[in-house]
């Protein structure tokens, strides 16, 4: 058994043995540890898990995820609540130990950490209700958040024994330029708009509204407002999937817009292509209506 696997197994054992004493004033409390507005099964805060370093917090998160995935595969849904409950606290600890990240990447980790309580709640409710499909969906959302977190760190920074943030030369580029479209989207037109659609991107990894309607052949200004602390995008692919039909990228607290004319009626997926966001459920649909 490799050292990494052994460490993950030990972390999982620690997670399951942790006391879950409630404490509204936990040192890792505050908004990151707040329970969802709805439901009462989310993480209760409490004593912080005893993990060492950034890599230890990540290993504990991944061990918890793997333990949940094992229960999903085996159908042992009744054990998932206990294993999901520490996830928000572990994400908060990871954030606290991420002082070396630049502001943009730290904001993305913070946004993901804020969503961990909702995902833990979704896992608990679905699993306790015996809903295998809903539990799998919640696990997929957890994987999306973990992937979003992972891509913010330099290669090796989250591995046991890495000793820090390491070499940045192989870091995946998460800058706004990396997510911006390289080619002009196929639907862009440079004419005055005849209609306007406004969409908000939220750090709950949701578009508001999720369903966007435009009239075929009508130049429409699509405005994307980023109401969160992480960057977001709104992307619609052409029917063949080889080019962006619509692509708007927006930084935290900003708004961006462009005018599009979409001539082919139908319903098309809307995606946020920031790493991990689509996987976490940041999707919608664009409906092009016949005039």
C-alpha positions as CSV (number, residue, x, y, z in Angstrom):
1,X,0.0,0.0,0.0
2,X,1.5,3.4,-1.0
3,X,2.1,6.1,1.5
4,X,-0.6,8.3,-0.1
5,X,-3.3,5.6,0.1
6,X,-2.3,4.8,3.7
7,X,-2.5,8.4,4.6
8,X,-5.9,8.7,3.1
9,X,-7.1,5.6,4.9
10,X,-5.8,7.0,8.2
11,X,-7.4,10.3,7.5
12,X,-10.7,8.6,6.9
13,X,-10.4,6.8,10.2
14,X,-9.7,10.0,12.0
15,X,-12.8,11.7,10.3
16,X,-15.1,8.9,11.4
17,X,-13.8,9.0,15.0
18,X,-14.1,12.8,15.4
19,X,-16.5,14.2,18.1
20,X,-19.2,16.3,16.6
21,X,-19.7,18.7,19.5
22,X,-21.7,21.8,18.5
23,X,-20.1,25.1,18.9
24,X,-21.5,28.3,17.3
25,X,-18.3,30.1,18.1
26,X,-15.9,27.5,16.6
27,X,-12.6,29.1,15.6
28,X,-13.3,28.0,12.0
29,X,-16.9,29.2,12.2
30,X,-18.4,32.2,10.6
31,X,-20.0,32.1,7.2
32,X,-17.9,29.2,5.9
33,X,-19.4,26.9,8.4
34,X,-23.0,28.1,8.3
35,X,-25.6,25.5,7.7
36,X,-27.8,25.9,4.6
37,X,-30.8,28.2,4.9
38,X,-33.1,25.2,4.4
39,X,-32.9,21.8,6.1
40,X,-31.4,20.9,9.4
41,X,-29.1,18.0,8.6
42,X,-26.1,20.0,7.6
43,X,-22.7,20.2,9.4
44,X,-23.1,21.4,12.9
45,X,-19.7,23.0,13.2
46,X,-18.0,21.8,16.4
47,X,-14.4,20.9,17.1
48,X,-12.1,21.2,14.2
49,X,-10.6,18.0,12.7
50,X,-7.0,17.4,13.7
51,X,-5.2,17.4,10.4
52,X,-1.7,18.6,9.6
53,X,-0.9,21.2,7.0
54,X,-2.5,22.0,3.7
55,X,-1.8,18.5,2.3
56,X,-3.4,16.9,5.4
57,X,-6.6,18.9,5.0
58,X,-6.8,17.9,1.3
59,X,-6.0,14.2,2.1
60,X,-8.8,14.2,4.7
61,X,-11.3,15.8,2.2
62,X,-10.4,13.2,-0.4
63,X,-10.6,10.4,2.1
64,X,-14.0,11.5,3.1
65,X,-15.1,11.7,-0.6
66,X,-13.7,8.2,-1.3
67,X,-15.5,6.8,1.7
68,X,-18.8,8.3,0.5
69,X,-18.2,7.1,-3.0
70,X,-17.6,3.5,-1.7
71,X,-20.9,3.6,0.2
72,X,-22.7,4.9,-2.9
73,X,-21.3,2.0,-5.0
74,X,-22.1,-0.6,-2.3
75,X,-25.6,0.9,-1.6
76,X,-24.8,1.5,2.1
77,X,-26.4,4.9,2.1
78,X,-27.1,4.9,5.8
79,X,-23.4,5.6,6.6
80,X,-23.1,8.7,4.4
81,X,-24.3,11.3,6.9
82,X,-21.5,10.6,9.3
83,X,-18.9,10.7,6.5
84,X,-20.3,13.9,4.9
85,X,-20.7,16.0,8.0
86,X,-16.9,16.9,8.5
87,X,-16.5,18.1,4.9
88,X,-17.4,21.8,5.5
89,X,-15.0,22.1,8.4
90,X,-12.3,20.4,6.4
91,X,-12.8,22.8,3.5
92,X,-12.6,25.8,5.9
93,X,-9.4,24.4,7.3
94,X,-8.0,24.0,3.8
95,X,-8.9,27.7,3.0
96,X,-7.2,28.9,6.2
97,X,-4.0,27.1,5.2
98,X,-4.0,28.6,1.7
99,X,-2.4,31.9,2.4
100,X,0.1,31.4,-0.4
101,X,-2.6,31.6,-3.1
102,X,-3.1,34.8,-5.1
103,X,-6.4,36.7,-4.5
104,X,-8.3,35.3,-7.5
105,X,-7.5,31.6,-6.7
106,X,-8.1,32.1,-3.0
107,X,-11.5,33.6,-3.9
108,X,-12.4,30.5,-5.9
109,X,-11.4,28.2,-3.1
110,X,-13.4,30.3,-0.7
111,X,-16.5,30.1,-3.0
112,X,-16.2,26.3,-3.2
113,X,-15.7,26.1,0.6
114,X,-18.9,28.1,1.1
115,X,-20.8,25.5,-1.0
116,X,-19.5,22.5,0.9
117,X,-22.2,22.7,3.6
118,X,-24.9,22.6,1.0
119,X,-23.4,19.6,-0.7
120,X,-23.0,17.8,2.6
121,X,-26.7,18.6,3.3
122,X,-27.7,17.2,-0.1
123,X,-25.7,14.0,0.5
124,X,-27.3,13.5,3.9
125,X,-30.9,14.2,2.8
126,X,-30.6,12.0,-0.3
127,X,-28.9,9.2,1.4
128,X,-31.1,9.1,4.5
129,X,-34.1,9.1,2.1
130,X,-32.7,6.1,0.3
131,X,-32.5,7.9,-3.0
132,X,-29.6,6.4,-4.8
133,X,-29.8,8.6,-7.9
134,X,-30.0,11.8,-5.9
135,X,-27.1,10.7,-3.8
136,X,-25.0,10.0,-6.9
137,X,-25.9,13.5,-8.1
138,X,-24.8,15.1,-4.8
139,X,-21.6,13.1,-5.0
140,X,-21.0,14.5,-8.5
141,X,-21.5,18.0,-7.1
142,X,-18.9,17.2,-4.4
143,X,-16.5,16.0,-7.1
144,X,-17.1,19.3,-9.0
145,X,-16.2,21.4,-5.9
146,X,-13.1,19.3,-5.2
147,X,-11.9,19.6,-8.8
148,X,-12.5,23.3,-8.6
149,X,-10.4,23.5,-5.5
150,X,-7.7,21.3,-6.8
151,X,-7.1,23.3,-9.9
152,X,-6.3,26.5,-7.9
153,X,-3.0,25.0,-6.5
154,X,0.4,24.4,-8.1
155,X,1.1,20.9,-9.1
156,X,2.1,18.9,-6.0
157,X,1.0,21.5,-3.5
158,X,-1.8,19.2,-2.2
159,X,0.3,16.0,-2.0
160,X,1.5,14.7,1.3
161,X,5.2,15.6,1.8
162,X,5.1,18.3,-0.8
163,X,6.4,20.8,1.8
164,X,4.5,23.8,0.5
165,X,3.3,25.3,-2.7
166,X,6.2,24.1,-4.7
167,X,7.1,24.9,-8.3
168,X,4.6,27.1,-10.1
169,X,5.9,26.3,-13.6
170,X,3.4,23.5,-14.2
171,X,0.4,25.2,-12.6
172,X,-2.8,25.1,-14.5
173,X,-3.6,28.6,-15.7
174,X,-6.7,29.8,-13.9
175,X,-6.4,33.4,-14.9
176,X,-9.2,35.1,-16.6
177,X,-7.3,35.0,-19.9
178,X,-7.1,31.2,-19.7
179,X,-10.9,31.0,-19.6
180,X,-11.6,33.7,-22.2
181,X,-12.6,32.5,-25.7
182,X,-9.7,32.6,-28.2
183,X,-12.1,33.1,-31.2
184,X,-15.0,35.4,-31.6
185,X,-18.2,33.5,-30.6
186,X,-20.2,32.4,-33.7
187,X,-23.4,34.3,-32.6
188,X,-21.8,37.7,-32.0
189,X,-23.1,40.6,-34.1
190,X,-22.1,44.2,-34.1
191,X,-25.5,45.8,-34.5
192,X,-27.8,47.6,-32.0
193,X,-29.8,45.0,-29.9
194,X,-33.5,44.7,-30.3
195,X,-33.9,42.8,-27.0
196,X,-31.9,42.4,-23.7
197,X,-31.5,39.4,-21.5
198,X,-30.0,39.7,-18.0
199,X,-28.4,36.8,-16.2
200,X,-26.8,36.6,-12.8
201,X,-24.0,34.2,-11.9
202,X,-24.1,33.2,-8.3
203,X,-21.5,31.5,-6.0
204,X,-24.1,28.9,-5.2
205,X,-23.0,27.7,-8.6
206,X,-26.2,28.6,-10.3
207,X,-27.4,30.9,-13.1
208,X,-30.4,33.1,-12.3
209,X,-32.5,32.5,-14.3
210,X,-31.5,29.0,-15.4
211,X,-33.7,29.2,-18.5
212,X,-32.9,32.0,-21.0
213,X,-35.2,32.7,-23.9
214,X,-34.3,34.6,-27.1
215,X,-36.1,35.1,-30.4
216,X,-34.5,33.5,-33.4
217,X,-32.9,36.1,-35.7
218,X,-33.4,39.0,-33.3
219,X,-30.1,40.7,-32.1
220,X,-30.2,40.2,-28.4
221,X,-27.9,41.7,-25.8
222,X,-27.0,39.1,-23.2
223,X,-25.7,40.6,-20.0
224,X,-23.9,38.5,-17.4
225,X,-23.7,39.9,-13.9
226,X,-21.3,38.2,-11.5
227,X,-22.9,38.5,-8.0
228,X,-20.3,36.3,-6.4
229,X,-16.7,36.1,-5.2
230,X,-15.5,33.7,-7.9
231,X,-15.2,34.2,-11.6
232,X,-17.8,32.7,-13.9
233,X,-18.6,32.3,-17.5
234,X,-21.7,31.7,-19.6
235,X,-21.1,29.5,-22.6
236,X,-23.3,27.9,-25.3
237,X,-21.8,25.7,-27.9
238,X,-22.9,25.5,-31.5
239,X,-25.0,22.5,-32.6
240,X,-21.8,20.7,-33.7
241,X,-20.0,21.5,-30.5
242,X,-16.9,22.7,-32.3
243,X,-17.3,26.4,-31.5
244,X,-18.8,28.7,-28.9
245,X,-22.1,30.2,-30.0
246,X,-22.2,32.4,-26.9
247,X,-19.3,33.0,-24.6
248,X,-19.2,35.6,-21.8
249,X,-16.6,35.6,-19.1
250,X,-16.9,37.8,-16.0
251,X,-14.7,38.5,-13.0
252,X,-16.1,38.7,-9.4
253,X,-18.4,41.7,-8.8
254,X,-18.3,42.7,-12.5
255,X,-20.7,42.6,-15.5
256,X,-20.0,41.8,-19.1
257,X,-22.3,41.7,-22.2
258,X,-22.3,41.2,-25.9
259,X,-25.0,41.2,-28.6
260,X,-25.8,37.8,-30.3
261,X,-28.1,36.8,-33.1
262,X,-29.1,33.1,-32.9
263,X,-30.8,31.9,-36.0
264,X,-31.5,28.2,-35.2
265,X,-34.5,27.5,-33.0
266,X,-34.1,24.8,-30.3
267,X,-32.9,24.3,-26.7
268,X,-29.2,24.4,-26.0
269,X,-27.2,23.7,-22.8
270,X,-25.7,26.7,-20.9
271,X,-22.5,26.0,-19.1
272,X,-20.1,27.8,-16.7
273,X,-16.7,26.6,-18.0
274,X,-14.6,27.6,-15.0
275,X,-13.0,24.4,-13.8
276,X,-15.3,22.4,-11.6
277,X,-18.4,24.6,-12.0
278,X,-20.2,22.6,-14.7
279,X,-19.6,19.4,-12.7
280,X,-21.0,21.1,-9.6
281,X,-24.2,21.9,-11.4
282,X,-23.7,25.4,-12.8
283,X,-25.7,24.7,-15.9
284,X,-28.9,26.0,-17.6
285,X,-30.6,26.2,-20.9
286,X,-30.9,28.6,-23.8
287,X,-34.1,28.4,-25.7
288,X,-34.1,30.0,-29.2
289,X,-37.8,30.5,-30.0
290,X,-39.3,30.6,-33.5
291,X,-40.4,34.2,-34.4
